[in-house]
Amino acid sequence: MSEAPEGATPGFLVWRLSMKWRVAVDRAVAPLGLTHAQYALVASLYGMHRSGLRPSQRRLADHTGLEALYVSKLARGLESAGLVERTRDPADPRAVQLELTEQGREVTRKAIDVVQGLLRQLLAPLGGLGSARTREFTRELTVLLDAPLDPFGTTDHETEQS
């Protein structure tokens, strides 16, 4: 087990964990022709499609936390690779809807299996995917993800909680 550097802040540790995860996923999905960012996009599309949704690029950007312009760039690359189909939304001609092709669904299923294996490895020290520690860790991460961040410091967080 690696020791946290003395005085490491939670922000530094979150950054290190996110980098560890990104690098591991990049390496794991590279044989399938994907990057971590592409994986995030196709796996999200796969899940949304299973829920009956055909999201726009904007909705997918909101879902993944990626910038809309970056999602557009990724989608064009995935379309060129034959994994994604991009079409105009009939209800909003400015919006582009995304859908996995059959090849895209096949590659995505393989990638999800690989990444699930990584996730099991990552969470093993907490007792595994279904453990109480992992459920608590997930709740804590959700709290942090839901916390607003204001990079310009214009929000007074002390008065917000009054």
VEXDRENZA-833393 format. One record per residue: x, y, z of N, C-alpha, C, O, CB in turn. Coordinates in Angstrom, 1 decimal. Glycine has a CB too. Example, Ala and Ser with C-alpha at 12.3 -4.5 7.8 and 13.67 -1.06 7.14 Angstrom:
2
    n_x    n_y    n_z   ca_x   ca_y   ca_z    c_x    c_y    c_z    o_x    o_y    o_z   cb_x   cb_y   cb_z
   13.2   -5.7    7.8   12.3   -4.5    7.8   13.2   -3.3    7.8   14.2   -3.3    8.5   11.3   -4.5    9.0
   12.8   -2.2    7.1   13.7   -1.1    7.1   12.9    0.0    7.9   13.4    1.1    8.0   14.1   -0.6    5.7
This chain:
162
    n_x    n_y    n_z   ca_x   ca_y   ca_z    c_x    c_y    c_z    o_x    o_y    o_z   cb_x   cb_y   cb_z
    0.9   -1.2    0.0    0.0    0.0    0.0    0.9    1.2    0.0    1.9    1.3    0.7   -1.0    0.0    1.2
    0.5    2.2   -0.8    1.3    3.4   -0.9    0.9    4.4    0.3   -0.3    4.4    0.6    1.2    4.1   -2.2
    1.9    5.0    0.8    1.6    6.0    1.9    1.3    7.3    1.2    1.9    7.7    0.3    2.8    6.1    2.8
    0.3    8.0    1.8    0.0    9.4    1.3    1.2   10.3    1.8    1.7   10.2    2.9   -1.3    9.9    1.9
    1.7   11.1    0.9    2.7   12.0    1.3    2.3   12.8    2.5    1.2   13.2    2.6    3.1   13.0    0.1
    3.3   13.1    3.4    3.0   13.8    4.6    2.4   15.1    4.2    2.9   15.9    3.4    4.2   14.0    5.5
    1.3   15.5    4.9    0.6   16.7    4.6   -0.3   16.7    3.4   -0.7   17.8    3.0    1.6   17.8    4.5
   -0.5   15.6    2.8   -1.3   15.5    1.5   -2.7   16.0    1.8   -3.3   15.5    2.8   -1.3   14.1    0.9
   -3.2   16.9    1.0   -4.6   17.4    1.2   -5.6   16.4    0.6   -5.2   15.6   -0.3   -4.7   18.8    0.6
   -6.8   16.5    1.0   -7.8   15.7    0.3   -7.9   16.0   -1.2   -8.1   15.1   -2.0   -9.2   15.9    0.9
   -7.7   17.2   -1.6   -7.7   17.6   -3.0   -6.6   16.9   -3.8   -6.9   16.4   -4.9   -7.6   19.1   -3.2
   -5.5   16.8   -3.2   -4.3   16.2   -3.8   -4.6   14.7   -4.0   -4.4   14.1   -5.0   -3.0   16.4   -3.0
   -5.2   14.1   -2.9   -5.5   12.6   -3.0   -6.6   12.3   -4.0   -6.5   11.3   -4.6   -5.9   12.2   -1.6
   -7.6   13.2   -4.1   -8.6   13.0   -5.1   -8.0   13.1   -6.5   -8.3   12.3   -7.3   -9.8   14.1   -4.9
   -7.1   14.0   -6.7   -6.5   14.2   -8.0   -5.6   12.9   -8.3   -5.7   12.4   -9.4   -5.6   15.4   -8.0
   -4.9   12.5   -7.3   -4.0   11.3   -7.5   -4.9   10.1   -7.8   -4.6    9.3   -8.7   -3.2   11.0   -6.3
   -6.0    9.9   -7.1   -6.9    8.7   -7.4   -7.5    8.9   -8.7   -7.6    7.9   -9.5   -7.9    8.6   -6.3
   -7.9   10.0   -9.1   -8.5   10.2  -10.4   -7.5    9.9  -11.5   -7.8    9.4  -12.6   -9.1   11.6  -10.6
   -6.3   10.4  -11.3   -5.2   10.1  -12.3   -4.9    8.6  -12.4   -4.7    8.1  -13.5   -3.9   10.9  -12.0
   -4.8    8.0  -11.3   -4.6    6.5  -11.2   -5.7    5.8  -12.0   -5.4    4.9  -12.8   -4.5    6.0   -9.8
   -6.9    6.2  -11.8   -8.1    5.6  -12.4   -8.0    5.8  -13.9   -8.2    4.9  -14.7   -9.4    6.1  -11.8
   -7.8    7.1  -14.3   -7.7    7.4  -15.8   -6.7    6.6  -16.5   -6.9    6.1  -17.6   -7.5    8.9  -15.9
   -5.5    6.6  -15.9   -4.4    5.8  -16.6   -4.7    4.3  -16.7   -4.5    3.7  -17.7   -3.1    6.0  -15.8
   -5.3    3.8  -15.6   -5.6    2.3  -15.6   -6.7    2.0  -16.7   -6.5    1.1  -17.4   -6.1    1.9  -14.2
   -7.7    2.9  -16.8   -8.7    2.7  -17.7   -8.2    2.9  -19.1   -8.5    2.1  -20.1   -9.9    3.6  -17.5
   -7.3    3.9  -19.3   -6.7    4.1  -20.6   -6.0    2.9  -21.1   -6.1    2.4  -22.2   -5.7    5.3  -20.6
   -5.2    2.3  -20.2   -4.4    1.1  -20.6   -5.3   -0.1  -20.8   -5.0   -0.9  -21.7   -3.4    0.8  -19.5
   -6.3   -0.2  -20.0   -7.2   -1.4  -20.1   -8.1   -1.4  -21.4   -8.3   -2.4  -22.0   -8.1   -1.4  -18.9
   -8.5   -0.2  -21.8   -9.4   -0.1  -23.0   -8.6    0.1  -24.3   -9.2    0.1  -25.4  -10.4    0.9  -22.8
   -7.3    0.4  -24.2   -6.5    0.7  -25.4   -6.6   -0.4  -26.4   -6.7   -0.2  -27.6   -5.1    1.0  -25.1
   -6.5   -1.7  -26.0   -6.6   -2.8  -27.0   -7.9   -2.8  -27.7   -8.0   -3.5  -28.8   -6.4   -4.1  -26.3
   -8.9   -2.2  -27.2  -10.2   -2.1  -27.9  -10.3   -0.9  -28.8  -11.4   -0.6  -29.4  -11.4   -2.1  -26.8
   -9.3   -0.1  -28.8   -9.3    1.1  -29.6   -9.9    2.3  -29.0  -10.3    3.3  -29.7   -9.9    0.8  -30.9
  -10.0    2.3  -27.7  -10.6    3.4  -26.9   -9.6    4.1  -26.0   -8.6    3.5  -25.6  -11.8    2.9  -26.2
  -10.0    5.3  -25.7   -9.3    6.0  -24.6  -10.3    6.1  -23.4  -11.4    5.7  -23.5   -8.9    7.5  -25.0
   -9.8    6.6  -22.3  -10.7    6.7  -21.1  -11.9    7.6  -21.4  -13.0    7.2  -21.1   -9.9    7.2  -19.9
  -11.6    8.7  -22.0  -12.7    9.7  -22.3  -13.7    9.0  -23.3  -14.9    9.2  -23.1  -12.1   11.0  -22.9
  -13.2    8.3  -24.3  -14.1    7.7  -25.3  -14.9    6.6  -24.5  -16.1    6.4  -24.8  -13.3    7.0  -26.4
  -14.3    5.9  -23.6  -15.0    4.9  -22.8  -16.1    5.5  -22.0  -17.2    5.0  -22.0  -14.0    4.1  -21.9
  -15.8    6.6  -21.4  -16.8    7.3  -20.6  -18.0    7.6  -21.5  -19.2    7.5  -21.0  -16.3    8.6  -19.9
  -17.8    8.1  -22.7  -18.8    8.4  -23.6  -19.6    7.2  -24.1  -20.9    7.2  -24.0  -18.3    9.2  -24.8
  -18.9    6.2  -24.5  -19.7    5.0  -25.1  -20.4    4.2  -23.9  -21.5    3.7  -24.1  -18.8    4.1  -25.8
  -19.8    4.1  -22.8  -20.4    3.4  -21.7  -21.6    4.2  -21.2  -22.7    3.6  -20.9  -19.4    3.2  -20.5
  -21.5    5.5  -21.2  -22.7    6.3  -20.8  -23.8    6.2  -21.8  -25.0    6.0  -21.5  -22.3    7.8  -20.6
  -23.4    6.2  -23.1  -24.4    6.0  -24.2  -25.1    4.6  -24.1  -26.3    4.5  -24.2  -23.8    6.1  -25.6
  -24.3    3.6  -23.8  -24.8    2.2  -23.6  -25.8    2.2  -22.5  -26.9    1.6  -22.7  -23.6    1.3  -23.3
  -25.5    2.8  -21.3  -26.4    2.8  -20.2  -27.7    3.6  -20.5  -28.8    3.2  -20.1  -25.7    3.3  -19.0
  -27.5    4.7  -21.1  -28.7    5.6  -21.4  -29.6    4.9  -22.5  -30.8    4.9  -22.4  -28.2    6.9  -22.0
  -29.0    4.2  -23.4  -29.8    3.5  -24.4  -30.6    2.3  -23.8  -31.7    2.1  -24.1  -28.8    2.9  -25.5
  -29.9    1.6  -22.8  -30.6    0.6  -22.1  -31.8    1.1  -21.3  -32.8    0.4  -21.0  -29.7   -0.2  -21.2
  -31.8    2.4  -21.0  -32.9    3.1  -20.3  -33.9    3.7  -21.2  -34.8    4.3  -20.8  -32.4    4.1  -19.3
  -33.7    3.4  -22.5  -34.6    3.9  -23.5  -34.4    5.3  -24.0  -35.2    5.9  -24.7  -36.0    3.9  -23.0
  -33.2    5.9  -23.7  -32.9    7.2  -24.1  -32.0    7.3  -25.3  -31.1    6.4  -25.5  -32.2    8.0  -23.0
  -32.1    8.3  -26.1  -31.2    8.6  -27.2  -30.7   10.0  -27.0  -31.4   11.0  -27.5  -31.9    8.4  -28.7
  -29.7   10.2  -26.2  -29.3   11.5  -25.8  -28.7   12.4  -26.8  -28.1   11.9  -27.8  -28.4   11.4  -24.6
  -28.8   13.7  -26.6  -28.1   14.7  -27.5  -26.7   14.7  -26.9  -26.4   14.3  -25.8  -28.8   16.1  -27.4
  -25.8   15.3  -27.7  -24.5   15.5  -27.3  -24.4   16.4  -26.0  -23.6   16.1  -25.1  -23.6   16.3  -28.4
  -25.3   17.4  -25.9  -25.4   18.2  -24.7  -25.8   17.4  -23.5  -25.2   17.5  -22.4  -26.4   19.4  -24.9
  -26.8   16.6  -23.6  -27.2   15.8  -22.5  -26.1   14.8  -22.1  -25.9   14.5  -20.9  -28.5   15.0  -22.8
  -25.4   14.2  -23.0  -24.3   13.3  -22.7  -23.2   14.1  -22.0  -22.6   13.5  -21.1  -23.8   12.7  -24.0
  -22.9   15.3  -22.5  -21.9   16.1  -21.8  -22.3   16.4  -20.3  -21.5   16.3  -19.4  -21.7   17.5  -22.6
  -23.5   16.7  -20.1  -24.0   16.9  -18.7  -23.9   15.7  -17.9  -23.5   15.7  -16.7  -25.5   17.4  -18.7
  -24.2   14.5  -18.5  -24.2   13.3  -17.8  -22.7   12.9  -17.4  -22.5   12.4  -16.3  -24.8   12.2  -18.6
  -21.8   13.1  -18.3  -20.4   12.6  -18.1  -19.6   13.6  -17.4  -18.5   13.3  -16.8  -19.8   12.3  -19.4
  -20.0   14.9  -17.4  -19.2   15.9  -16.8  -18.1   16.4  -17.8  -17.2   17.2  -17.4  -18.5   15.4  -15.5
  -18.2   16.0  -19.0  -17.2   16.5  -20.0  -17.8   17.7  -20.7  -19.0   17.9  -20.7  -16.9   15.4  -21.1
  -16.9   18.6  -21.2  -17.3   19.8  -21.9  -18.0   19.4  -23.2  -17.7   18.4  -23.8  -16.1   20.7  -22.2
  -19.1   20.1  -23.5  -19.9   19.8  -24.7  -19.0   19.8  -26.0  -19.2   19.0  -26.8  -21.0   20.9  -24.9
  -18.1   20.7  -26.1  -17.2   20.8  -27.3  -16.3   19.5  -27.4  -16.1   19.0  -28.4  -16.3   22.0  -27.3
  -15.9   19.0  -26.2  -15.1   17.8  -26.2  -15.9   16.6  -26.5  -15.4   15.7  -27.2  -14.4   17.6  -24.7
  -17.1   16.5  -26.0  -18.0   15.4  -26.4  -18.3   15.4  -27.9  -18.3   14.4  -28.5  -19.4   15.6  -25.6
  -18.4   16.6  -28.5  -18.6   16.7  -29.9  -17.4   16.1  -30.7  -17.5   15.4  -31.6  -18.9   18.1  -30.4
  -16.2   16.5  -30.2  -15.0   16.0  -30.8  -14.8   14.5  -30.7  -14.5   13.8  -31.6  -13.7   16.7  -30.2
  -15.1   14.0  -29.5  -15.1   12.5  -29.2  -16.1   11.8  -30.1  -15.8   10.8  -30.7  -15.3   12.2  -27.7
  -17.3   12.4  -30.2  -18.3   11.7  -31.0  -18.0   11.6  -32.5  -18.2   10.6  -33.1  -19.7   12.5  -30.8
  -17.4   12.7  -33.0  -16.9   12.7  -34.4  -15.9   11.6  -34.6  -15.9   10.9  -35.6  -16.4   14.0  -34.8
  -14.9   11.5  -33.7  -13.9   10.4  -33.8  -14.5    9.0  -33.7  -14.1    8.1  -34.4  -12.9   10.6  -32.7
  -15.5    8.9  -32.8  -16.1    7.6  -32.6  -17.0    7.2  -33.8  -17.2    6.1  -34.2  -17.0    7.5  -31.3
  -17.6    8.3  -34.4  -18.3    8.1  -35.6  -17.4    7.6  -36.8  -17.8    6.7  -37.5  -19.1    9.4  -36.0
  -16.3    8.2  -36.9  -15.3    7.8  -37.9  -14.8    6.4  -37.7  -14.5    5.7  -38.7  -14.1    8.8  -37.9
  -14.8    6.0  -36.5  -14.3    4.6  -36.2  -15.5    3.6  -36.3  -15.3    2.4  -36.2  -13.8    4.5  -34.7
  -16.7    4.1  -36.6  -17.8    3.2  -36.8  -18.5    2.7  -35.6  -19.3    1.8  -35.6  -17.4    2.0  -37.6
  -18.2    3.4  -34.5  -18.8    3.0  -33.2  -20.1    3.8  -32.8  -20.9    3.3  -32.0  -17.8    3.2  -32.1
  -20.2    5.0  -33.3  -21.3    5.9  -33.0  -21.9    6.5  -34.2  -21.3    6.7  -35.2  -20.8    7.1  -32.0
  -23.2    6.7  -34.1  -24.0    7.3  -35.2  -24.5    8.7  -34.6  -25.1    8.7  -33.6  -25.2    6.5  -35.7
  -24.2    9.7  -35.4  -24.7   11.1  -35.0  -25.8   11.5  -36.0  -25.6   11.4  -37.2  -23.5   12.1  -35.0
  -26.9   11.9  -35.5  -28.0   12.4  -36.3  -28.6   13.6  -35.7  -28.5   13.9  -34.5  -29.1   11.3  -36.5
  -29.2   14.4  -36.6  -29.9   15.6  -36.1  -31.2   15.2  -35.3  -31.9   14.3  -35.8  -30.3   16.6  -37.3
  -31.5   15.9  -34.3  -32.7   15.7  -33.5  -33.9   16.3  -34.3  -33.9   17.5  -34.6  -32.6   16.3  -32.0
  -34.9   15.4  -34.6  -36.0   16.0  -35.4  -36.8   17.1  -34.6  -37.4   17.9  -35.3  -37.0   14.8  -35.7
  -36.7   17.0  -33.3  -37.4   18.0  -32.5  -36.6   19.3  -32.4  -37.2   20.4  -32.1  -37.8   17.5  -31.1
  -35.3   19.3  -32.6  -34.4   20.4  -32.4  -33.3   20.3  -33.4  -32.3   19.6  -33.1  -33.9   20.6  -30.9
  -33.4   21.0  -34.5  -32.4   20.8  -35.6  -31.0   21.3  -35.2  -30.0   20.9  -35.9  -32.8   21.5  -36.8
  -30.9   22.0  -34.1  -29.5   22.4  -33.6  -28.9   21.3  -32.8  -27.6   21.3  -32.7  -29.7   23.7  -32.7
  -29.7   20.4  -32.3  -29.1   19.3  -31.4  -28.7   18.1  -32.3  -29.4   17.7  -33.3  -30.2   18.9  -30.4
  -27.7   17.4  -31.8  -27.2   16.2  -32.4  -27.4   15.1  -31.4  -26.9   15.1  -30.3  -25.7   16.3  -32.9
  -28.1   14.0  -31.9  -28.3   12.9  -31.1  -27.3   11.8  -31.4  -26.8   11.7  -32.5  -29.8   12.3  -31.3
  -27.0   11.0  -30.3  -25.9   10.0  -30.5  -26.5    8.6  -30.2  -27.4    8.5  -29.3  -24.7   10.3  -29.5
  -26.0    7.6  -30.9  -26.4    6.3  -30.7  -25.3    5.4  -31.1  -24.5    5.6  -32.0  -27.7    5.9  -31.5
  -25.1    4.3  -30.3  -24.0    3.3  -30.6  -24.5    2.5  -31.8  -25.6    2.1  -32.0  -23.7    2.4  -29.4
  -23.5    2.2  -32.7  -23.8    1.3  -33.8  -23.7   -0.2  -33.2  -23.3   -0.3  -32.0  -22.7    1.4  -35.0
  -24.0   -1.2  -34.0  -23.9   -2.5  -33.5  -22.4   -2.8  -33.1  -22.2   -3.4  -32.0  -24.3   -3.6  -34.6
  -21.5   -2.4  -33.9  -20.0   -2.5  -33.6  -19.7   -1.8  -32.3  -19.0   -2.3  -31.5  -19.1   -2.0  -34.7
  -20.3   -0.6  -32.1  -20.1    0.2  -30.9  -20.6   -0.5  -29.7  -20.0   -0.4  -28.6  -20.7    1.5  -31.1
  -21.8   -1.1  -29.8  -22.3   -1.9  -28.7  -21.4   -3.0  -28.3  -21.2   -3.3  -27.1  -23.8   -2.4  -29.0
  -20.9   -3.7  -29.3  -20.0   -4.9  -29.0  -18.8   -4.4  -28.3  -18.4   -5.0  -27.3  -19.7   -5.6  -30.4
  -18.1   -3.4  -28.9  -16.9   -2.9  -28.3  -17.2   -2.4  -26.8  -16.4   -2.6  -25.9  -16.3   -1.8  -29.1
  -18.3   -1.7  -26.7  -18.6   -1.1  -25.4  -18.9   -2.2  -24.3  -18.4   -2.1  -23.2  -19.9   -0.3  -25.5
  -19.6   -3.3  -24.7  -19.8   -4.4  -23.8  -18.4   -5.0  -23.3  -18.3   -5.3  -22.1  -20.7   -5.5  -24.4
  -17.5   -5.2  -24.2  -16.2   -5.7  -23.9  -15.5   -4.7  -23.0  -14.9   -5.1  -22.0  -15.3   -6.0  -25.1
  -15.5   -3.4  -23.3  -14.9   -2.4  -22.5  -15.5   -2.4  -21.1  -14.7   -2.2  -20.1  -15.0   -1.0  -23.1
  -16.8   -2.4  -21.0  -17.4   -2.4  -19.6  -16.9   -3.6  -18.8  -16.7   -3.4  -17.6  -19.0   -2.4  -19.8
  -16.8   -4.8  -19.4  -16.3   -5.9  -18.7  -14.9   -5.7  -18.1  -14.6   -6.0  -17.0  -16.4   -7.2  -19.5
  -14.1   -5.1  -19.0  -12.7   -4.9  -18.6  -12.7   -3.8  -17.4  -11.9   -4.0  -16.5  -11.9   -4.3  -19.8
  -13.4   -2.8  -17.6  -13.4   -1.7  -16.6  -14.0   -2.2  -15.3  -13.6   -1.8  -14.2  -14.1   -0.5  -17.1
  -15.0   -3.1  -15.4  -15.6   -3.6  -14.1  -14.6   -4.4  -13.4  -14.6   -4.4  -12.1  -16.9   -4.5  -14.5
  -13.7   -5.1  -14.1  -12.6   -5.9  -13.5  -11.7   -4.9  -12.7  -11.3   -5.2  -11.6  -11.9   -6.7  -14.5
  -11.4   -3.8  -13.4  -10.5   -2.8  -12.7  -11.2   -2.2  -11.5  -10.6   -2.1  -10.4  -10.2   -1.6  -13.7
  -12.5   -2.0  -11.6  -13.3   -1.5  -10.4  -13.2   -2.4   -9.3  -13.1   -2.0   -8.1  -14.7   -1.2  -10.8
  -13.4   -3.7   -9.6  -13.3   -4.7   -8.5  -11.9   -4.7   -7.8  -11.8   -4.8   -6.6  -13.6   -6.2   -9.0
  -10.9   -4.5   -8.6   -9.5   -4.4   -8.1   -9.4   -3.2   -7.2   -8.8   -3.2   -6.1   -8.5   -4.4   -9.2
   -9.9   -2.0   -7.7   -9.8   -0.8   -7.0  -10.5   -0.9   -5.6  -10.0   -0.3   -4.6  -10.3    0.4   -7.8
  -11.6   -1.5   -5.6  -12.5   -1.5   -4.4  -12.2   -2.7   -3.5  -12.8   -2.7   -2.4  -13.9   -1.5   -4.8
  -11.3   -3.6   -3.9  -11.0   -4.7   -3.0  -10.5   -4.3   -1.6  -11.0   -4.9   -0.6   -9.9   -5.6   -3.7
   -9.7   -3.3   -1.5   -9.2   -2.9   -0.1  -10.4   -2.4    0.8  -10.2   -2.3    2.0   -8.2   -1.8   -0.2
  -11.5   -2.0    0.1  -12.6   -1.5    0.9  -13.6   -2.7    1.2  -14.7   -2.4    1.8  -13.4   -0.4    0.2
  -13.3   -3.9    0.7  -14.2   -5.0    1.0  -15.0   -5.4   -0.3  -15.8   -6.3   -0.2  -15.1   -4.7    2.1
  -14.7   -4.8   -1.4  -15.4   -5.2   -2.6  -16.5   -4.3   -3.0  -16.9   -3.4   -2.2  -15.8   -6.6   -2.6
  -17.1   -4.5   -4.2  -18.1   -3.7   -4.7  -19.4   -3.6   -3.8  -19.9   -2.5   -3.7  -18.5   -4.2   -6.1
  -19.8   -4.7   -3.2  -21.0   -4.7   -2.4  -20.8   -4.4   -0.9  -21.7   -4.5   -0.1  -21.7   -6.0   -2.5
  -19.6   -4.0   -0.5  -19.3   -3.9    0.9  -19.9   -2.6    1.5  -20.2   -1.6    0.8  -17.8   -3.9    1.2
  -20.1   -2.6    2.8  -20.6   -1.4    3.5  -19.6   -0.2    3.3  -20.1    0.9    3.2  -20.8   -1.7    5.0
  -18.3   -0.5    3.4  -17.3    0.6    3.2  -17.4    1.2    1.8  -17.3    2.4    1.7  -15.9    0.0    3.5
  -17.6    0.3    0.8  -17.8    0.9   -0.6  -19.0    1.7   -0.7  -19.0    2.7   -1.3  -17.8   -0.3   -1.6
  -20.1    1.2   -0.1  -21.4    2.0   -0.2  -21.2    3.4    0.5  -21.7    4.4    0.0  -22.5    1.2    0.5
  -20.5    3.4    1.7  -20.2    4.7    2.4  -19.3    5.5    1.5  -19.6    6.7    1.4  -19.6    4.4    3.7
  -18.3    5.0    0.9  -17.4    5.7    0.1  -18.1    6.3   -1.1  -17.9    7.5   -1.5  -16.3    4.7   -0.5
  -19.1    5.5   -1.7  -19.9    6.0   -2.8  -20.7    7.2   -2.3  -20.9    8.2   -3.1  -20.7    4.9   -3.4
  -21.3    7.1   -1.2  -22.2    8.2   -0.6  -21.3    9.4   -0.4  -21.7   10.5   -0.8  -22.8    7.8    0.7
  -20.1    9.3    0.1  -19.2   10.4    0.4  -18.8   11.1   -1.0  -18.8   12.3   -1.1  -18.0   10.0    1.1
  -18.5   10.2   -2.0  -18.1   10.8   -3.3  -19.3   11.6   -3.9  -19.1   12.6   -4.5  -17.7    9.7   -4.2
  -20.5   11.1   -3.7  -21.7   11.7   -4.2  -21.9   13.1   -3.5  -22.2   14.1   -4.2  -22.9   10.9   -4.0
  -21.7   13.1   -2.2  -21.8   14.4   -1.5  -20.8   15.4   -2.1  -21.1   16.6   -2.3  -21.5   14.2    0.0
  -19.6   15.0   -2.3  -18.5   15.9   -2.9  -18.9   16.3   -4.3  -18.7   17.4   -4.7  -17.2   15.2   -2.8
  -19.4   15.4   -5.1  -19.8   15.7   -6.5  -20.9   16.7   -6.5  -21.1   17.5   -7.4  -20.1   14.5   -7.3
  -21.8   16.6   -5.5  -23.0   17.5   -5.5  -22.6   18.9   -4.9  -23.4   19.8   -5.0  -24.1   16.9   -4.7
  -21.5   19.0   -4.3  -21.1   20.3   -3.7  -20.7   21.3   -4.8  -19.9   21.0   -5.6  -19.9   20.1   -2.7
  -21.3   22.5   -4.7  -21.0   23.5   -5.7  -19.6   24.0   -5.6  -19.1   24.1   -4.4  -22.0   24.7   -5.7
  -18.9   24.2   -6.7  -17.6   24.8   -6.7  -17.6   26.1   -7.4  -18.2   26.2   -8.5  -16.5   23.8   -7.2
  -17.0   27.1   -6.9  -17.0   28.4   -7.5  -15.5   28.8   -7.6  -14.9   29.3   -6.6  -17.8   29.5   -6.7
  -14.9   28.6   -8.8  -13.5   28.8   -8.9  -13.1   30.3   -8.7  -11.9   30.6   -8.5  -13.0   28.4  -10.3
  -14.1   31.2   -8.8  -13.7   32.6   -8.6  -14.0   33.2   -7.2  -13.8   34.3   -7.0  -14.5   33.4   -9.6
  -14.5   32.3   -6.4  -14.7   32.7   -5.0  -15.8   33.7   -4.7  -15.7   34.4   -3.8  -13.4   33.2   -4.4
  -16.8   33.7   -5.6  -17.8   34.7   -5.5  -19.0   34.3   -4.6  -19.9   35.0   -4.4  -18.3   35.1   -6.9
  -19.0   33.0   -4.2  -20.1   32.4   -3.4  -19.6   32.4   -2.0  -18.5   32.0   -1.6  -20.5   31.0   -3.9
  -20.5   32.9   -1.1  -20.2   32.9    0.3  -20.8   31.6    0.9  -22.0   31.6    1.2  -20.7   34.2    1.1
  -20.0   30.6    1.0  -20.5   29.3    1.5  -20.9   29.3    2.9  -21.8   28.5    3.3  -19.4   28.2    1.3
  -20.4   30.2    3.7  -20.9   30.3    5.2  -22.3   30.8    5.3  -23.1   30.3    6.1  -19.9   31.2    6.0
  -22.7   31.7    4.4  -24.0   32.2    4.5  -25.0   31.3    3.8  -26.2   31.3    4.1  -24.1   33.6    3.9
  -24.6   30.5    2.8  -25.4   29.5    2.2  -26.0   28.5    3.1  -27.2   28.1    2.9  -24.7   28.8    1.1
  -25.3   28.2    4.2  -25.8   27.1    5.1  -26.6   27.7    6.2  -27.0   26.9    7.1  -24.6   26.4    5.7
  -26.9   29.0    6.2  -27.8   29.6    7.3  -29.2   29.3    7.0  -30.0   29.7    7.8  -27.6   31.1    7.3
